[in-house]
Amino acid sequence: MTLAVHSSTSFINITETKGIKTPDDFLGTVSFPQTKPSCRLITKSSMQEAHHSHERVIGNPIEGRKNEKREKLHVLTTTHSNNSTAVPVFVMLPLDTVTMGGKLNKPRLMNASLMALRSAGVEGVMVDAWWGLVEKDGPFKYNWEGYAELVKMCREHGLKLQVVMSFHQCGGNVGDSCSIPLPPWVLEAIAKNPDLVYTDRSGRRNPEYISLGCDMLPVLKGRTPIQVYTDYMRSFRQRFNDYLGDVIVEIQVGLGPCGELRYPSYPESNGTWRFPGIGEFQNYDKYMRASLAASAKAAGKDDWGQGGPHDSGQYNQFPEDTGFFQNDGTWNSEYGKFFLEWYSGKLLEHGDRILGAAESIYQGTGAKLSGKVAGIHWHYNTRSHAAELTAGYYNTRETNGYLPIARMFGKHRVVFNFTCMEMRDGEQPQSANCSPEGLVRQVKNATRTSEVELAGENALERYDGAAYSQVLATSSIPLPPWVLEDIGKNPDLVYTDRSGRRNPEYISLGCDMLPELKGRTPIQVYTDYMRSFGQRFSDYLGDVIVEIQVGLGPCGELRYPSYPESNGTWRFPGIGEFQNYDKAAGKDDWGQGGPHDSGHYNRFPEDTGFFQNDGTWNSEYGKFFLDRYSGKLLEHGDRILGAAESIYQGTGAKLSGKVAGIHWHYNTRSHAAELTAGYYNTRDTNGYLPIARMIGKHRVVFNFTCMEMRDGEQPQSANCSPEGLVRQVKNATRTSEVELAGENALERYDGAAYSQVLATSRSDSGNALSVFTFLRMNKRLFEQENWQNLGQFVKSMLEGGRNARRPECDSSRADLYVGFIKKTHSMKAKEIALV
């Protein structure tokens, strides 16, 4: 997967040193195989083409040449390999990189910008090759000179280039900082025949892109739009043939408004549409109307060909305000299905024609092809997905609109480029029924099923770490492709909740002993994996490699995925849901599934019949179900840890297993959140004693989280008690004579957190900690106060948990490193000022 971040029309100011960021400012944030980053990348909206101001940092060209040979050994791959864990980052250049006169805009500043990006470890840049600039002077009169200068500049700096064949106008989308219309001779044709552009039900014309209704009609000076796009792409190949596959590694083919394969259903820039309106269908030019009429006639339904749905509302309405898009609306009627299949089908045909032409032109050049699809995430959580439907994506609760698109892309070996990779569900307004995470997940599944490569972009202007973290999560490492292939054939291989939602994070323990993975059982696969590790690193075990933590479930923890936060399904402090719907077992009348009254992910215990104080969790049926549910988890852990023990015994390396610190609703009778995760821990039963005994059976260290948390820091409504939970676990491990190790659950650098860990580490209230693992190394850890706090904390831990303070004069560890950072910052600032 590749990630593109947007840049802007603002070039760097090489004389200004205020706010300089050095490589150390980025330590631990993003790791690139080349040099440490020395400039800040700022993301921007894909619905809003970018405004981005670089931090003023210039790399050292002499040092760069010295390291050229070394960097070549570690350069990020330019291919979007599904098997690679590296995700190359490209930065989008300003929209006006080439001027209306066809020249490179501000070439000296562009040169400095490219130098800075290269020093930051960026793989390359992306630029729009505007149809309105290149073929401005008349049909077949192409001017590529400004782009030629940019290509040479990229080659000099060792940067790769992605070029967008932009057949749409610039200035029709929010954030467009300049205006580049379609070529004058095309606008002249539109003026004579306004039906050449998309039209809504009210007759409003949208001049951003030529209507796909006339794709195959010779309406542009004797050529069809498809012929015009084909000739343009052929001209580009002829002009840049020597750079294709080398400097120019990808060509993104424009497919519609904003370059995306869609209809202009939400024209925000002219005030017609506002988020989160449903938009409007765009099939009212005479060519689209004729196509609809012909399709209706062929279906024997002439009256369906008079236009689009009459009850689909207006741009800024909500689905429930319309007869067509409401939950039980006509979108799901025979007519609705006919219209939506035609409307989305025309879009697919359009993409197929252009990508087919691009494939025939660029095959064999070494340059990849990509196409862009819009991330329309609003109203995603409704049945009809209205905003997607008006844009041309026939995606509803009952139909998968992205699978046909992915298959069409795959037919032409085109990379599927998708947006909103940085967005989280919880950040969106509830009234808009958004789910960017659900949408991204669906697209990832569609491309995986279709065996199509996926690339990503950010959708909003974001500068915060949360956005970057979400992109990293979005580009996360999935299970092996051959395993995903088996899951695709048999979805019951992964955990499933009561609503049928599948969770592909971990193989369901229900099939532990079944040969479902290419003839091997999951336990055999895990065993072979651990054996391979032991063979490869046998010389280091017990010496360098002192501990092996055995993955036991989601996030490596022995639990069910009952609270899947990353996809927006669950939010703290919800009780979660049972994950036992890929199989059923037990008494005939009790084995049809889990409890029917256990509520949903984000409920509280008292909202449910099962988890309330006197709920059915404590009935005969409840006890049966919870015994079975937790027992299956214990059997799963026993199998894996037994295999690990047989492999690593005698190596000198310790084994450990991780258990989750689920502290919310701990102060209720039922401990609901623990129960759904598989820990049969209630006011009346001790769920951690059986886990500790099973772990002790295999001489494994019990690794537990939330060691830094205090009860008083938690919201009262959540009935939390991390301190009570840790105390219970310490007692359980002491009783079972099992070593206890700890981790912090949240990134904390404050004295209160360290003090709590120190208190927890002692044996006053149970088992003492044998080791503590701190979460996590990043740039914040190395800030002066945080680093010194860590040094003091480590010293206190080594002295048995006494809260000893490091002498002010002690600079042998923490202060020495902080001083190094300060010195480095000063040196870098001087270097930049000189440049």
C-alpha positions in Angstrom: 0.0 0.0 0.0 1.2 3.5 -0.8 0.2 6.7 1.1 0.0 10.1 -0.6 -0.2 13.2 1.6 -1.2 16.6 0.1 1.0 19.6 -0.3 0.1 23.2 -1.2 0.8 26.3 -3.2 3.1 27.6 -0.4 6.8 26.9 -1.0 9.4 26.8 1.7 11.1 30.0 2.8 14.8 29.0 3.0 15.9 32.1 4.8 13.6 31.7 7.8 14.7 29.6 10.7 11.8 30.1 13.1 10.2 26.8 14.1 12.9 24.7 12.6 12.4 21.0 13.1 15.4 18.7 13.2 15.5 14.9 12.7 15.3 14.3 16.4 11.9 16.0 16.5 10.6 13.0 14.6 12.3 10.2 16.5 9.9 7.3 17.1 7.1 8.9 15.1 7.6 7.3 11.6 10.5 5.1 10.6 12.0 5.4 7.2 14.7 3.0 6.0 16.8 6.0 4.7 17.7 9.1 6.8 15.8 10.4 9.7 13.1 12.9 8.7 14.1 16.5 8.7 10.9 18.2 7.6 7.3 18.1 8.6 4.7 16.6 6.2 1.3 18.2 6.5 -1.8 16.4 5.1 -4.7 17.9 3.3 -8.1 17.1 2.0 -8.7 15.1 -1.1 -12.1 16.7 -1.4 -10.1 19.9 -0.8 -6.9 19.9 -2.9 -4.2 21.0 -0.6 -2.9 23.9 1.2 0.4 23.0 2.9 3.3 25.0 4.2 6.6 23.1 4.6 8.7 23.6 7.7 11.8 25.4 6.6 14.4 22.7 6.6 17.0 22.0 4.0 19.0 18.8 3.9 22.8 18.7 3.6 23.5 17.8 -0.1 27.1 16.9 0.6 26.1 14.5 3.4 23.4 13.2 1.1 25.9 12.3 -1.6 28.1 10.6 1.0 25.2 8.4 2.0 23.9 7.8 -1.5 25.4 4.3 -1.7 24.1 3.4 1.7 20.6 4.7 1.0 20.3 2.7 -2.2 20.7 -0.4 -0.1 17.7 0.6 2.0 15.5 2.6 -0.3 11.7 2.1 0.0 10.2 0.0 -2.7 8.3 1.8 -5.4 6.0 -1.1 -6.0 2.9 -1.4 -3.9 3.6 -4.9 -2.7 0.9 -6.5 -0.7 3.5 -8.5 1.1 5.7 -5.5 2.0 5.5 -4.0 5.5 7.0 -0.7 4.2 4.5 1.9 3.0 6.2 4.5 0.7 5.0 8.1 1.3 4.5 10.5 -1.6 3.7 14.2 -1.2 1.3 16.0 -3.5 2.7 19.1 -5.1 0.9 22.4 -5.3 -2.0 22.6 -7.8 -0.2 25.4 -9.7 3.1 23.6 -10.0 3.0 24.5 -13.7 1.7 28.0 -14.6 -1.0 28.9 -17.1 1.9 29.7 -19.5 3.1 26.1 -19.3 6.3 26.9 -17.2 7.4 25.4 -13.9 6.3 27.7 -11.2 9.0 29.1 -8.9 11.7 26.6 -10.0 14.3 27.6 -7.3 11.8 27.2 -4.5 10.6 23.9 -6.0 14.1 22.7 -6.1 14.6 23.5 -2.4 11.3 21.9 -1.5 12.2 18.6 -3.3 15.6 18.7 -1.5 13.8 18.9 1.8 11.4 16.2 1.0 14.2 13.9 0.0 16.0 14.5 3.2 12.8 13.6 5.1 12.8 10.1 3.6 9.9 10.8 1.3 9.7 8.4 -1.6 8.5 10.8 -4.2 5.9 13.4 -5.2 2.6 13.5 -7.1 1.7 16.2 -9.6 -1.5 17.0 -11.7 -0.9 17.1 -15.4 -3.8 19.4 -16.2 -5.6 18.9 -19.5 -6.6 22.6 -19.4 -2.9 23.5 -19.4 -1.3 21.0 -21.7 -3.8 21.0 -24.5 -4.9 24.6 -24.0 -3.9 26.0 -27.4 -6.0 23.6 -29.5 -6.6 19.9 -30.3 -3.4 17.9 -30.5 -1.3 21.0 -29.5 0.4 19.6 -26.3 2.8 21.6 -24.2 4.7 19.4 -21.7 7.7 21.7 -21.1 6.9 22.7 -17.5 6.4 19.1 -16.5 9.6 18.1 -18.3 11.6 20.5 -16.1 9.9 18.9 -13.0 10.7 15.4 -14.1 14.4 16.3 -14.5 14.5 18.0 -11.1 13.0 14.9 -9.4 15.6 12.7 -11.1 18.4 14.9 -9.8 17.1 14.6 -6.2 16.4 10.8 -6.4 12.7 11.3 -6.0 10.0 9.2 -7.8 7.1 10.9 -9.5 3.4 10.0 -9.7 1.6 11.9 -12.5 -2.2 12.4 -12.5 -3.8 12.6 -15.9 -6.2 15.4 -14.8 -9.1 15.6 -17.2 -11.2 17.7 -14.8 -11.1 21.4 -14.1 -9.2 22.8 -11.1 -11.4 25.2 -9.1 -14.5 23.1 -8.7 -13.6 21.6 -5.3 -13.2 23.1 -1.8 -9.6 24.1 -1.1 -8.7 24.6 -4.8 -6.3 27.5 -4.5 -6.2 28.3 -8.2 -8.4 28.0 -11.2 -7.6 25.9 -14.3 -10.6 25.3 -16.5 -11.0 22.7 -19.2 -9.2 23.6 -22.5 -10.8 26.7 -24.2 -11.7 24.8 -27.3 -13.6 22.3 -25.1 -15.4 25.1 -23.3 -16.4 26.4 -26.7 -18.0 23.1 -27.5 -19.8 23.0 -24.2 -21.1 26.5 -24.8 -22.6 25.3 -28.1 -24.0 22.1 -26.5 -24.5 22.4 -22.7 -25.5 18.7 -22.6 -21.8 17.8 -22.8 -21.6 18.2 -19.0 -23.3 16.6 -16.1 -26.8 18.0 -15.2 -29.0 17.6 -12.2 -32.8 17.4 -12.0 -33.1 21.2 -11.7 -31.1 21.7 -14.9 -28.0 22.9 -13.1 -24.9 22.2 -15.3 -21.5 21.2 -13.8 -18.6 22.2 -16.1 -16.0 20.3 -14.1 -15.9 17.2 -16.3 -17.4 15.9 -19.5 -20.5 13.8 -19.0 -19.8 10.1 -19.5 -23.1 10.0 -21.4 -21.2 11.2 -24.5 -18.1 9.0 -24.0 -18.4 7.4 -27.4 -19.9 10.4 -29.4 -17.6 12.6 -31.6 -18.6 15.8 -29.8 -15.2 17.4 -29.3 -14.0 18.7 -32.7 -14.8 15.4 -34.4 -13.3 13.2 -31.6 -15.1 11.3 -28.8 -14.1 12.2 -25.2 -12.5 8.8 -24.8 -10.4 9.4 -28.0 -9.3 12.8 -26.6 -8.2 11.3 -23.3 -6.4 8.5 -25.2 -4.5 10.8 -27.5 -3.5 12.9 -24.4 -2.1 9.9 -22.6 -0.4 8.7 -25.8 1.3 12.1 -26.1 2.5 11.9 -22.5 4.0 8.6 -23.1 5.8 9.8 -26.3 7.2 12.8 -24.5 8.4 11.0 -21.3 9.1 7.5 -22.6 12.7 7.6 -21.3 11.5 8.3 -17.7 8.6 5.9 -17.4 9.3 3.1 -14.9 12.4 4.9 -13.6 11.5 8.4 -12.4 7.8 8.3 -13.3 6.7 5.2 -11.4 2.9 5.7 -11.4 0.3 7.3 -13.6 -3.0 8.0 -12.0 -5.7 8.2 -14.6 -8.4 10.8 -14.1 -11.8 9.3 -14.2 -14.2 12.1 -13.2 -14.7 15.1 -11.0 -11.6 15.7 -8.8 -10.0 12.9 -10.8 -12.2 10.4 -9.0 -14.4 7.7 -10.5 -17.8 9.3 -9.5 -20.5 11.7 -10.5 -20.3 15.3 -9.3 -23.2 14.6 -6.8 -21.9 16.9 -4.1 -20.7 20.2 -5.6 -19.6 22.0 -2.5 -17.6 24.9 -3.9 -20.5 26.7 -5.5 -22.6 26.4 -2.4 -25.1 24.0 -3.9 -24.2 21.2 -1.4 -23.1 21.2 2.2 -21.9 18.3 4.3 -23.5 15.9 5.2 -26.2 16.3 2.5 -27.1 13.2 0.4 -26.4 14.9 -2.9 -28.3 14.5 -6.1 -28.3 12.2 -9.1 -26.5 13.6 -12.2 -28.2 11.9 -15.1 -30.3 14.7 -16.7 -28.2 15.7 -19.7 -29.8 14.5 -22.9 -27.2 11.7 -23.5 -27.7 10.2 -20.1 -31.5 10.5 -20.4 -31.4 8.7 -23.8 -29.3 5.9 -22.3 -31.7 5.5 -19.4 -34.7 5.5 -21.7 -33.1 2.8 -23.9 -32.3 0.6 -20.8 -35.9 1.0 -19.5 -37.3 0.0 -22.9 -35.0 -3.0 -23.0 -36.3 -4.0 -19.6 -39.9 -3.6 -20.8 -40.5 -0.7 -18.4 -40.8 2.4 -20.6 -42.1 4.5 -17.8 -38.9 4.0 -15.8 -36.9 5.8 -18.5 -38.3 9.3 -18.0 -35.6 10.5 -15.6 -34.2 9.8 -12.2 -36.2 9.0 -9.1 -38.8 11.7 -8.3 -38.6 11.2 -4.6 -34.8 11.3 -4.1 -34.8 14.7 -2.4 -32.4 17.6 -2.8 -28.6 18.1 -2.2 -28.8 19.0 1.5 -31.5 16.7 2.8 -31.0 13.6 4.9 -32.0 10.0 3.8 -35.0 9.9 6.2 -36.3 13.1 4.6 -36.9 11.4 1.3 -39.1 8.7 -0.1 -36.3 7.1 -2.1 -33.5 6.9 0.5 -35.3 6.3 3.8 -34.8 2.9 5.4 -37.7 1.2 3.6 -37.5 3.5 0.6 -37.9 2.9 -3.1 -34.1 2.4 -3.4 -34.9 -1.2 -2.5 -37.9 -1.6 -4.8 -37.8 -3.2 -8.3 -37.6 0.3 -9.9 -34.9 1.5 -7.5 -32.7 -1.5 -8.1 -33.1 -1.1 -11.9 -32.2 2.6 -11.8 -29.2 2.1 -9.4 -27.8 -0.7 -11.5 -28.0 1.4 -14.6 -26.6 4.5 -12.9 -23.6 2.7 -11.3 -23.2 0.5 -14.4 -22.7 3.5 -16.6 -19.9 4.7 -14.2 -18.2 1.3 -14.4 -18.4 1.3 -18.2 -16.8 4.8 -18.2 -13.9 3.7 -16.0 -13.5 0.5 -18.0 -13.1 2.5 -21.2 -10.5 5.0 -19.9 -8.5 2.4 -18.0 -8.6 0.1 -21.0 -7.1 2.8 -23.1 -4.5 3.6 -20.5 -3.5 0.0 -20.1 -3.0 -0.3 -23.9 -0.7 2.8 -23.9 1.4 2.3 -20.8 1.8 -1.5 -20.7 5.4 -2.5 -20.8 6.7 0.9 -19.7 7.3 -0.2 -16.1 5.0 2.5 -14.7 2.0 1.4 -12.6 -1.5 2.6 -13.3 -3.9 3.8 -10.6 -7.4 5.1 -10.4 -9.0 7.1 -7.6 -12.3 6.4 -5.8 -13.9 8.8 -3.4 -14.2 8.1 0.3 -17.9 9.0 0.8 -18.4 8.0 4.4 -21.4 10.1 5.5 -24.7 8.2 5.8 -22.6 5.0 5.6 -24.4 3.6 8.7 -27.8 3.9 7.1 -29.4 1.1 5.1 -29.4 3.0 1.8 -26.0 4.7 1.9 -27.6 7.6 0.1 -24.5 9.8 -0.5 -22.7 6.9 -2.1 -25.7 6.1 -4.3 -25.9 9.6 -5.8 -22.1 9.5 -6.5 -22.6 6.3 -8.5 -21.5 3.7 -6.0 -24.3 1.1 -5.7 -23.3 0.3 -2.1 -26.1 -0.4 0.4 -26.7 -2.6 3.4 -27.6 -5.3 0.9 -25.2 -4.7 -2.0 -21.4 -4.3 -2.1 -20.7 -1.4 -4.5 -16.9 -1.5 -4.2 -16.4 -5.1 -5.3 -17.4 -4.4 -8.9 -15.2 -1.4 -9.0 -12.2 -3.3 -7.6 -12.8 -6.1 -10.1 -12.9 -3.6 -13.0 -9.6 -2.1 -11.8 -8.1 -5.5 -11.5 -9.1 -6.4 -15.0 -6.7 -3.6 -16.2 -4.1 -4.2 -13.4 -4.8 -0.8 -11.9 -4.0 0.2 -8.3 -7.1 1.2 -6.3 -6.4 4.6 -4.8 -8.8 5.5 -1.9 -9.2 8.4 0.5 -10.2 9.1 4.2 -7.4 6.8 5.5 -6.8 9.1 8.5 -10.4 9.4 9.7 -12.0 7.8 12.7 -15.6 7.2 13.3 -15.7 8.8 16.7 -14.5 12.1 15.3 -17.6 12.5 13.0 -20.9 14.1 13.9 -23.4 11.5 15.1 -26.2 12.9 13.0 -24.3 12.2 9.8 -24.2 8.5 10.4 -20.6 8.4 9.3 -18.2 5.5 9.3 -14.9 6.2 7.5 -13.4 3.2 9.3 -16.1 0.9 8.2 -15.9 2.2 4.6 -12.1 1.8 4.5 -12.5 -1.7 5.9 -15.0 -2.6 3.2 -12.7 -1.2 0.5 -9.7 -3.1 1.9 -11.8 -6.3 1.8 -13.0 -5.7 -1.7 -9.5 -5.1 -3.1 -8.2 -8.1 -1.2 -10.9 -10.3 -2.6 -10.3 -8.9 -6.1 -6.5 -9.3 -5.7 -6.1 -5.6 -6.5 -3.3 -3.4 -4.9 -4.6 -0.6 -2.6 -3.1 2.9 -2.2 -4.3 5.6 0.1 -4.7 9.3 0.7 -5.8 11.4 3.6 -9.1 13.1 3.2 -8.9 16.1 5.6 -6.3 18.7 6.5 -4.8 17.1 9.6 -1.7 18.0 11.6 -2.2 15.8 14.7 -0.7 12.5 15.8 -4.0 10.8 16.0 -4.5 11.2 12.2 -1.0 9.8 11.5 -1.7 7.0 13.9 -5.0 6.1 12.1 -3.2 6.0 8.8 -0.6 3.7 10.3 -3.4 1.5 11.6 -5.1 1.6 8.2 -2.0 0.4 6.5 -1.5 -2.2 9.2 -0.1 -5.7 8.6 -2.9 -8.2 8.0 -2.7 -11.9 8.4 -0.8 -13.8 5.7 -2.5 -13.6 2.2 -2.8 -17.3 2.0 -4.7 -17.3 5.3 -6.9 -14.5 4.2 -7.6 -16.5 1.1 -8.9 -19.4 3.3 -10.9 -16.9 5.3 -12.5 -15.5 2.1 -13.6 -19.0 1.3 -14.8 -19.8 4.8 -15.6 -16.7 6.9 -16.3 -18.8 9.9 -12.6 -19.1 10.4 -12.6 -15.8 12.3 -14.6 -14.6 15.3 -18.1 -13.5 14.7 -20.6 -11.5 16.8 -24.4 -11.9 17.1 -25.0 -9.5 14.2 -22.7 -11.6 11.9 -19.9 -9.1 11.9 -16.6 -10.9 11.2 -13.3 -9.9 12.9 -10.3 -10.8 10.7 -7.8 -9.9 13.5 -7.2 -13.5 14.7 -8.3 -17.0 13.8 -11.2 -18.2 15.8 -10.2 -20.6 18.5 -13.3 -22.7 17.5 -11.2 -24.2 14.7 -8.0 -24.7 16.7 -7.9 -28.4 15.9 -9.4 -28.4 12.4 -7.2 -28.6 9.3 -8.6 -25.4 7.8 -5.4 -23.7 6.8 -4.1 -25.4 3.7 -4.4 -28.8 5.4 -2.9 -27.7 8.8 -4.8 -26.8 12.0 -4.2 -23.3 13.4 -2.3 -24.8 16.3 0.0 -26.6 13.9 0.6 -23.4 12.0 1.5 -21.5 15.2 3.7 -24.4 16.3 5.6 -24.6 13.0 6.0 -20.8 13.1 7.5 -20.9 16.6 9.7 -23.8 15.7 11.1 -21.9 12.7 11.9 -19.0 14.9 13.7 -21.2 17.4 15.8 -22.8 14.6 16.7 -19.4 13.1 17.7 -17.7 16.3 18.9 -20.7 18.4 22.3 -19.1 18.9 20.7 -16.0 20.5 18.1 -17.6 22.7 18.8 -17.1 26.4 21.6 -14.6 25.7 20.2 -11.8 23.5 16.7 -13.0 23.3 15.7 -13.4 26.9 11.9 -13.7 26.6 9.4 -14.9 24.1 5.9 -13.6 24.5 3.5 -16.0 22.9 0.6 -14.4 21.0 -2.7 -15.9 22.3 -5.4 -13.8 20.7 -6.3 -10.3 19.5 -3.6 -7.8 20.3 -1.5 -10.8 21.4 -3.7 -11.2 24.5 -5.6 -14.2 25.8 -9.1 -12.9 25.1 -11.9 -12.7 22.5 -12.1 -9.5 20.4 -15.1 -8.3 22.3 -14.3 -4.6 22.1 -13.1 -3.8 18.6 -12.3 -0.1 19.0 -10.3 0.5 15.8 -13.3 0.0 13.5 -15.6 2.2 15.5 -17.9 -0.7 16.6 -17.1 -0.3 20.3 -16.4 2.8 22.4 -15.2 2.9 26.0 -16.8 2.0 28.4 -19.2 -0.3 26.5 -19.7 -3.9 27.7 -18.7 -5.4 24.4 -20.3 -8.5 22.8 -19.8 -12.2 22.9 -17.8 -13.6 20.0 -19.1 -17.2 19.7 -21.2 -17.1 16.6 -19.0 -19.0 14.2 -20.0 -22.2 16.1 -22.5 -23.4 18.7 -22.2 -26.1 21.3 -23.8 -27.5 24.5 -27.3 -28.6 25.4 -29.8 -28.7 22.5 -31.9 -25.8 23.9 -28.9 -23.8 25.1 -26.5 -24.3 22.1 -28.3 -22.2 19.6 -26.0 -19.2 20.2 -25.1 -16.8 23.0 -27.4 -15.0 25.4 -30.2 -13.2 23.6 -30.4 -10.5 26.3 -26.7 -9.5 26.5 -27.1 -6.2 24.7 -24.8 -4.4 22.2 -21.2 -3.3 22.2 -21.8 0.2 23.7 -24.5 -0.6 26.3 -24.0 -0.6 30.1 -24.6 -3.7 32.3 -27.8 -2.3 33.8 -29.3 -1.8 30.3 -29.3 -5.5 29.6 -31.2 -8.5 31.0 -28.1 -10.6 31.1 -25.6 -8.3 32.8 -27.7 -6.4 35.2 -27.2 -7.0 38.9 -29.7 -9.8 39.2 -29.4 -10.8 35.5 -29.3 -14.2 33.8 -25.5 -14.2 34.0 -26.1 -15.8 37.4 -28.7 -18.3 36.3 -28.1 -21.9 35.5 -28.0 -21.1 31.8 -25.7 -18.1 32.4 -23.3 -20.2 34.4 -23.3 -22.9 31.7 -22.6 -20.5 28.9 -19.9 -18.5 30.8 -18.2 -21.8 31.9 -18.1 -23.0 28.2 -17.1 -19.6 26.8 -14.2 -19.0 29.2 -13.3 -22.7 29.2 -12.7 -22.6 25.4 -10.4 -19.7 25.9 -8.4 -21.6 28.6 -8.1 -24.6 26.3 -6.9 -22.4 23.5 -4.2 -20.8 25.7 -3.2 -24.3 27.0 -2.7 -25.7 23.5 -0.5 -22.8 22.3 1.6 -22.5 25.5 2.0 -26.2 25.6 3.5 -26.1 22.0 5.7 -23.2 23.0 7.0 -24.9 26.1 7.9 -28.0 24.1 9.8 -25.9 21.5 11.7 -23.5 23.8 12.4 -25.5 26.9 16.1 -25.7 27.6 16.9 -22.6 25.5 17.3 -20.2 28.4 14.6 -17.9 27.1 11.6 -17.3 29.3 8.0 -17.6 28.0 5.3 -15.1 28.7 1.6 -14.7 27.9 -0.4 -11.5 28.0 -3.8 -11.0 29.6 -5.8 -7.8 29.1 -6.5 -5.3 31.9 -10.3 -4.9 31.4 -11.0 -2.6 34.4 -14.3 -1.0 33.3 -17.5 -2.2 35.0 -15.2 -4.1 37.5 -17.2 -2.6 40.4 -20.4 -4.1 39.2 -21.6 -7.6 40.2 -21.4 -9.1 36.7 -18.1 -7.6 35.5 -19.7 -7.5 32.0 -16.8 -6.3 30.0 -14.6 -9.1 31.4 -17.2 -11.7 30.6 -17.6 -10.8 27.0 -13.7 -10.9 26.7 -13.7 -14.5 28.0 -12.7 -13.9 31.7 -15.3 -15.6 33.9 -14.7 -13.0 36.6 -17.7 -11.8 38.7 -18.5 -10.8 42.2 -18.9 -14.5 42.9 -16.2 -16.2 40.8 -12.5 -15.6 40.4 -11.7 -15.6 36.7 -8.0 -15.0 36.9 -7.1 -17.9 39.1 -7.8 -20.5 36.4 -5.8 -18.4 33.9 -2.8 -18.1 36.3 -2.9 -21.9 37.0 -3.0 -22.7 33.2 -0.1 -20.3 32.6 1.8 -21.8 35.6 1.4 -25.3 34.2 3.7 -24.4 31.4 6.1 -22.2 33.5 5.0 -19.1 31.7 5.2 -15.5 33.0 1.8 -13.9 33.5 2.0 -10.5 31.7 -0.6 -8.0 32.7 -1.5 -4.4 31.7 -2.9 -1.2 33.3 -0.2 -1.1 36.0 0.0 2.7 35.9 -3.8 3.4 36.3 -5.6 4.6 39.4 -9.2 4.3 40.3 -9.6 8.1 40.9 -8.6 8.9 37.3 -11.4 7.0 35.7 -15.0 8.2 35.0 -17.4 7.3 37.8 -20.1 6.2 35.4 -17.8 3.4 34.0 -17.5 1.7 37.5 -13.8 1.2 36.9 -11.2 -0.2 39.3 -7.8 -0.8 37.7 -6.3 -0.9 41.1 -8.7 -3.6 42.3 -8.2 -5.6 39.2 -4.4 -5.5 39.5 -4.6 -6.5 43.1 -6.8 -9.5 42.2 -4.3 -10.6 39.5 -1.4 -10.2 41.8 -3.1 -12.4 44.4 -4.0 -15.0 41.7 -0.5 -15.3 40.4 0.9 -15.5 44.0 -1.5 -18.3 44.9 -0.6 -20.1 41.7 3.2 -19.4 42.2 3.4 -17.8 38.8 5.8 -14.9 37.9 4.0 -11.6 37.2 5.2 -9.1 34.6 3.6 -5.7 33.9 3.0 -3.1 31.2 1.4 0.3 31.2 -1.9 0.4 29.2 -1.7 4.0 28.1 1.2 6.2 27.0 2.1 8.1 30.2 5.1 10.1 31.1 3.9 11.8 34.3 5.1 11.3 37.8 1.7 10.0 39.0 1.8 7.1 36.5 5.4 6.2 37.4 4.5 6.3 41.1 1.6 4.0 40.6 3.8 1.5 38.7 6.3 1.7 41.6 3.6 0.9 44.1 2.2 -1.9 42.0 5.6 -3.4 41.5 6.0 -4.2 45.2 4.8 -7.3 46.9 2.8 -5.5 49.6 -0.6 -6.4 48.0 0.2 -9.7 46.3 2.8 -10.9 43.9 5.7 -8.5 43.1 6.5 -7.8 39.5 9.4 -9.7 38.0 9.8 -7.3 35.1 8.0 -4.2 33.7 7.8 -3.2 30.0 7.3 0.5 29.3 4.9 1.6 26.5 6.4 3.1 24.3 9.6 4.6 22.7 8.7 7.7 20.6 9.8 11.3 20.3 7.9 12.3 23.5 9.9 9.9 25.6 13.1 11.8 24.7 11.8 15.2 25.7 14.0 16.5 28.5 11.6 16.2 31.5 10.1 12.9 30.3 13.5 11.3 29.7 14.7 12.4 33.1 11.5 11.0 34.7 12.1 7.7 33.0 15.7 7.6 34.3 14.5 8.2 37.8 11.8 5.6 37.5 14.2 2.9 36.2 16.6 3.7 39.1 13.8 3.3 41.6 12.6 0.1 40.1 16.1 -1.4 40.2 16.2 -0.4 43.9 13.1 -2.4 44.7 10.4 0.1 44.0 11.7 2.8 46.4 10.9 6.2 45.0 14.5 7.5 45.1 15.2 10.7 43.3 18.2 10.9 40.9 20.7 13.5 42.1 20.6 16.8 40.2 24.3 16.4 39.4 23.8 13.0 37.8 24.2 13.5 34.0 25.6 10.2 33.2 22.4 8.9 31.6 19.3 11.0 31.1 20.9 14.4 31.0 23.6 13.2 28.7 21.2 12.2 26.1 19.0 15.3 26.5 22.2 17.4 26.1 23.0 15.5 22.9 19.6 16.3 21.5 19.9 20.0 22.4 23.4 20.2 20.8 22.1 18.4 17.7 19.2 20.9 17.4 21.5 23.8 17.6 23.9 22.4 15.0 21.0 21.7 12.6 19.6 25.2 13.1 22.9 26.7 12.1 23.2 24.5 9.1 19.8 25.5 7.9 20.4 29.2 8.4 23.6 28.9 6.3 21.6 27.3 3.4 
